[in-house]
Amino acid sequence: MVWNAYYRGDNEPGRKVELPAAPRWRTFPRPPEGEGEFFRPPDGLIEAVNAALVLRRPLLVTGPPGSGKSTLIESVARELGLGTVLRWHITSRSTLADAVYRYDVLGRIHAQQVAQAQGKTAADKITDFLQLGPLGAALASATPRALLIDEIDKSDLDLPGDLLNVLERGEYEIPELVREEDQDLQVRERDSKVTHRIREGRIQCAAFPVIVLTSNGERSFPPPFLRRCVRFQMPPLTTELLTEIVRAHLGPEVVARVETLIAAFEENLRAGRTVAVDQLLNAVFLRTGKAAPPAEDQDRLTKLLLQKLTDA
């Protein structure tokens, strides 16, 4: 039997269907940062967070995908009232400069050319074309901000060292602003209306941000980088912890219906299969929600959702 409650593949146009309510974690627009997050810190993580807070050090959290590394910063930011989390998602092309600021020089030149063509004098304010990135905003803020540096192990070899050098000094010079006549400027955060005061072209840290770096453990880091971080290794996910995660996200009434699925998922983890917790949550939601497919289709759909992350 094929589960075809919505899409049927019969090429009949214009069928009106009403989709069921989405999972809480796939509801849009997204709720305020941290709202509705159900994060259960494992043993030792609370102490690691507090050590990083007191020492003003980044917290490097290592663990497999879906183990809650990225969710941690939301929990900390919400409890401590740090506001919207600043996010820097690392790729092999990520650079320190891009995380500090972005200068749209081509946009500035274009604006000047348009103004000249119209016989106008361009206002030509550099702050209209320069924005602070997540790291720049975190350093420039007068109060501590929460910054997630996600998957630092995806970076090139030099980035961790460059990053820690800036964090040790707590400052960064923006060459484009150093050359400006006005040396006292308000610069906007990227994707925000929040502005920060930048003097003499230099970002100067006044309140060290709360920084969580995440790593999937795909590479090692040099000792100079590690000694400047508080480090925490996420423990293996047990059946008890997985059950608590499912209970927190989908309710206690669901747990009894998926005990076998949770146990099988934990066995896959122990066997070294690369699967993530959000895959388990998706499978549980699909099996137990109001739009659950017929019983004879559920095992096949569960297998579809729980494929190894290393599969093509």
C-alpha positions as CSV (number, residue, x, y, z in Angstrom):
1,M,0.0,0.0,0.0
2,V,1.2,3.5,-0.8
3,W,0.7,6.4,1.6
4,N,-0.9,9.0,-0.7
5,A,-2.9,11.1,1.6
6,Y,-1.8,14.4,-0.1
7,Y,0.3,13.9,-3.2
8,R,-0.9,10.9,-5.3
9,G,1.2,11.1,-8.4
10,D,-1.8,10.8,-10.7
11,N,-1.2,14.2,-12.5
12,E,-4.7,15.4,-11.7
13,P,-4.4,19.2,-11.3
14,G,-6.0,21.5,-8.8
15,R,-6.6,19.0,-6.0
16,K,-7.3,20.9,-2.8
17,V,-5.7,19.4,0.3
18,E,-5.3,20.7,3.8
19,L,-2.0,19.8,5.3
20,P,-1.9,18.9,9.0
21,A,-0.2,21.1,11.6
22,A,3.5,21.2,11.2
23,P,6.0,19.9,13.8
24,R,6.7,22.6,16.3
25,W,10.3,22.8,15.1
26,R,9.1,23.4,11.5
27,T,6.6,26.1,12.2
28,F,7.0,29.5,10.5
29,P,7.6,32.3,11.2
30,R,10.1,31.0,13.7
31,P,9.3,31.8,17.3
32,P,11.5,34.2,19.3
33,E,14.9,32.8,20.0
34,G,14.9,30.1,22.6
35,E,11.1,30.0,22.9
36,G,9.8,26.5,23.0
37,E,13.3,25.0,23.1
38,F,13.5,21.8,25.2
39,F,17.2,21.4,26.0
40,R,18.3,19.0,28.7
41,P,22.0,19.6,29.4
42,P,23.9,16.3,30.1
43,D,26.0,15.8,33.2
44,G,28.9,18.2,33.4
45,L,27.7,20.7,30.7
46,I,26.2,23.2,33.2
47,E,29.6,23.4,35.0
48,A,31.4,23.8,31.7
49,V,29.1,26.7,30.7
50,N,29.6,28.4,34.0
51,A,33.3,28.0,33.8
52,A,33.3,29.6,30.4
53,L,31.1,32.5,31.6
54,V,33.3,33.3,34.6
55,L,36.6,32.9,32.7
56,R,35.4,34.8,29.6
57,R,36.5,32.0,27.4
58,P,34.8,30.3,24.4
59,L,33.1,27.0,25.1
60,L,34.0,24.3,22.5
61,V,31.4,21.6,22.5
62,T,32.2,18.4,20.5
63,G,29.7,15.7,19.6
64,P,27.8,14.0,16.8
65,P,25.2,15.8,14.7
66,G,21.9,16.2,16.5
67,S,23.3,15.8,20.0
68,G,22.1,19.3,21.0
69,K,25.4,21.3,20.6
70,S,23.8,24.2,18.7
71,T,20.7,24.3,20.9
72,L,22.9,24.9,24.0
73,I,23.5,28.6,23.0
74,E,19.7,29.2,22.8
75,S,19.2,27.8,26.3
76,V,22.0,30.0,27.7
77,A,20.9,33.1,25.9
78,R,17.3,32.7,27.0
79,E,18.1,32.0,30.7
80,L,20.6,34.9,30.9
81,G,18.6,37.4,28.8
82,L,21.3,37.9,26.2
83,G,18.9,38.7,23.4
84,T,18.9,37.3,19.8
85,V,21.7,34.8,19.2
86,L,24.3,35.8,16.7
87,R,25.2,32.9,14.4
88,W,28.3,32.2,12.3
89,H,28.0,29.0,10.3
90,I,31.4,27.9,9.2
91,T,32.3,26.5,5.8
92,S,35.7,25.8,4.2
93,R,35.4,29.3,2.6
94,S,34.7,31.2,5.9
95,T,37.0,34.0,6.7
96,L,37.5,36.0,9.8
97,A,37.0,39.3,8.0
98,D,33.5,38.2,6.7
99,A,32.5,37.4,10.3
100,V,33.6,40.8,11.5
101,Y,32.1,43.0,8.8
102,R,31.0,43.2,5.2
103,Y,31.7,46.2,3.0
104,D,29.6,46.5,-0.2
105,V,32.1,48.5,-2.2
106,L,30.4,47.7,-5.6
107,G,27.0,48.9,-4.2
108,R,28.6,52.1,-3.1
109,I,30.2,52.7,-6.5
110,H,26.9,52.0,-8.2
111,A,25.0,54.5,-5.9
112,Q,27.6,57.1,-6.8
113,Q,27.2,56.5,-10.5
114,V,23.4,56.6,-10.3
115,A,23.5,59.9,-8.4
116,Q,25.9,61.4,-10.9
117,A,23.7,60.3,-13.8
118,Q,20.7,62.0,-12.2
119,G,22.7,65.2,-11.6
120,K,22.6,64.7,-7.9
121,T,25.2,64.8,-5.2
122,A,25.5,61.4,-3.5
123,A,25.3,61.4,0.3
124,D,27.9,58.6,0.1
125,K,27.9,57.5,3.7
126,I,30.1,54.5,4.2
127,T,27.8,53.2,7.0
128,D,25.1,52.7,4.3
129,F,27.3,50.1,2.7
130,L,29.1,48.5,5.7
131,Q,27.5,46.1,8.2
132,L,28.9,44.2,11.2
133,G,28.9,40.4,10.9
134,P,28.1,38.1,13.9
135,L,31.6,38.3,15.4
136,G,31.9,42.0,14.9
137,A,28.5,42.6,16.5
138,A,29.4,40.4,19.4
139,L,32.7,42.3,20.0
140,A,31.2,45.7,19.5
141,S,28.2,45.3,21.9
142,A,28.3,47.2,25.1
143,T,26.6,44.2,26.9
144,P,27.4,40.5,26.5
145,R,25.9,38.9,23.4
146,A,25.5,35.2,22.7
147,L,27.5,34.0,19.6
148,L,27.2,30.6,18.0
149,I,30.2,29.6,15.9
150,D,28.8,26.4,14.3
151,E,30.9,23.6,13.0
152,I,34.3,25.1,13.5
153,D,35.9,21.9,12.3
154,K,34.7,22.7,8.8
155,S,37.0,25.7,8.6
156,D,40.4,26.0,6.8
157,L,43.5,25.3,8.9
158,D,44.3,28.9,9.8
159,L,40.8,30.2,10.9
160,P,40.8,28.8,14.5
161,G,44.1,30.5,15.2
162,D,43.1,33.8,13.6
163,L,39.8,33.7,15.6
164,L,41.4,33.1,18.9
165,N,44.0,35.8,18.3
166,V,41.2,38.3,17.8
167,L,39.4,37.0,20.9
168,E,42.5,37.3,23.0
169,R,43.1,40.9,22.0
170,G,39.4,41.8,22.0
171,E,39.7,44.2,19.1
172,Y,39.7,44.4,15.3
173,E,40.6,47.2,12.9
174,I,38.3,47.9,9.9
175,P,40.6,49.5,7.3
176,E,37.7,51.1,5.4
177,L,36.6,53.0,8.5
178,V,40.1,54.0,9.5
179,R,40.3,56.0,6.3
180,E,37.1,57.8,6.9
181,E,37.1,61.5,7.9
182,D,34.4,60.9,10.5
183,Q,36.0,58.7,13.2
184,D,32.9,58.3,15.3
185,L,30.3,56.2,13.5
186,Q,27.2,54.1,14.1
187,V,27.4,50.8,12.2
188,R,24.5,48.5,11.8
189,E,24.5,44.8,12.5
190,R,23.8,42.5,9.5
191,D,20.2,41.6,9.2
192,S,19.2,43.9,12.1
193,K,18.5,47.5,12.9
194,V,20.7,47.5,15.9
195,T,23.7,49.8,15.6
196,H,27.1,49.9,17.4
197,R,29.4,52.9,17.9
198,I,32.8,52.4,16.2
199,R,35.5,54.9,17.0
200,E,38.7,55.4,14.9
201,G,37.8,52.4,12.8
202,R,38.4,49.9,15.5
203,I,36.1,47.5,17.2
204,Q,37.0,47.3,20.9
205,C,35.4,44.7,23.1
206,A,33.8,46.1,26.2
207,A,31.9,43.0,27.3
208,F,33.2,39.6,26.3
209,P,30.5,37.7,24.4
210,V,29.2,34.3,25.5
211,I,30.6,32.1,22.7
212,V,29.8,28.5,21.9
213,L,31.8,26.8,19.3
214,T,30.6,23.4,18.0
215,S,32.5,20.6,16.4
216,N,31.5,17.3,15.0
217,G,34.9,15.9,15.9
218,E,35.9,15.6,12.2
219,R,39.4,17.1,12.9
220,S,41.8,17.9,15.7
221,F,42.8,21.4,16.7
222,P,46.2,22.7,17.7
223,P,47.0,23.0,21.4
224,P,47.2,26.9,21.4
225,F,43.6,26.9,20.3
226,L,42.4,24.2,22.7
227,R,44.1,25.9,25.8
228,R,42.1,29.1,25.1
229,C,38.8,27.2,25.2
230,V,36.8,25.5,27.9
231,R,36.0,22.1,26.3
232,F,33.2,19.7,26.7
233,Q,32.5,16.4,24.9
234,M,28.8,15.5,24.6
235,P,28.2,12.1,26.1
236,P,26.7,9.2,24.1
237,L,23.0,9.4,23.7
238,T,21.3,6.7,25.8
239,T,17.8,5.3,25.6
240,E,16.9,7.2,28.7
241,L,18.1,10.5,27.3
242,L,16.4,9.9,23.9
243,T,13.2,9.1,25.7
244,E,13.5,12.4,27.6
245,I,14.1,14.3,24.4
246,V,11.0,12.8,22.7
247,R,8.9,13.4,25.8
248,A,10.0,17.1,25.9
249,H,9.2,17.7,22.3
250,L,6.1,15.6,21.7
251,G,4.6,14.9,25.1
252,P,4.6,12.1,27.6
253,E,1.7,10.3,25.9
254,V,3.8,9.7,22.8
255,V,6.7,7.9,24.6
256,A,4.9,4.7,25.4
257,R,3.9,4.3,21.7
258,V,7.5,4.5,20.4
259,E,9.6,2.8,23.0
260,T,10.7,0.1,20.4
261,L,11.6,2.8,17.9
262,I,13.7,4.7,20.5
263,A,15.5,1.5,21.6
264,A,16.3,0.6,17.9
265,F,17.6,4.1,17.3
266,E,19.9,3.9,20.3
267,E,21.2,0.6,19.0
268,N,22.0,2.2,15.7
269,L,24.0,4.9,17.5
270,R,25.9,2.3,19.5
271,A,26.7,0.4,16.3
272,G,28.3,3.6,14.9
273,R,25.6,4.5,12.4
274,T,25.6,8.3,11.7
275,V,22.0,9.3,12.5
276,A,20.8,12.4,14.3
277,V,18.2,13.1,16.9
278,D,16.1,15.3,14.7
279,Q,15.7,12.2,12.4
280,L,14.2,10.3,15.3
281,L,11.9,13.2,16.2
282,N,10.7,13.4,12.6
283,A,10.0,9.6,12.5
284,V,8.1,9.8,15.9
285,F,6.1,12.7,14.7
286,L,5.1,11.1,11.5
287,R,4.1,7.8,13.2
288,T,2.1,9.4,16.0
289,G,0.7,12.6,14.7
290,K,-2.9,13.2,13.4
291,A,-1.7,12.6,9.9
292,A,0.0,9.3,10.7
293,P,0.2,6.9,7.7
294,P,-1.5,3.5,8.0
295,A,0.3,1.0,10.2
296,E,1.4,-1.1,7.2
297,D,3.3,1.9,5.8
298,Q,4.9,3.1,9.0
299,D,8.0,0.8,9.0
300,R,8.8,1.7,5.4
301,L,8.6,5.4,6.1
302,T,10.6,5.1,9.3
303,K,13.4,3.4,7.3
304,L,13.2,6.3,4.8
305,L,13.6,8.9,7.5
306,L,16.3,7.2,9.5
307,Q,18.8,6.6,6.7
308,K,22.5,7.1,7.7
309,L,23.7,10.6,7.2
310,T,26.7,9.2,5.3
311,D,24.5,7.6,2.7
312,A,24.3,9.4,-0.7
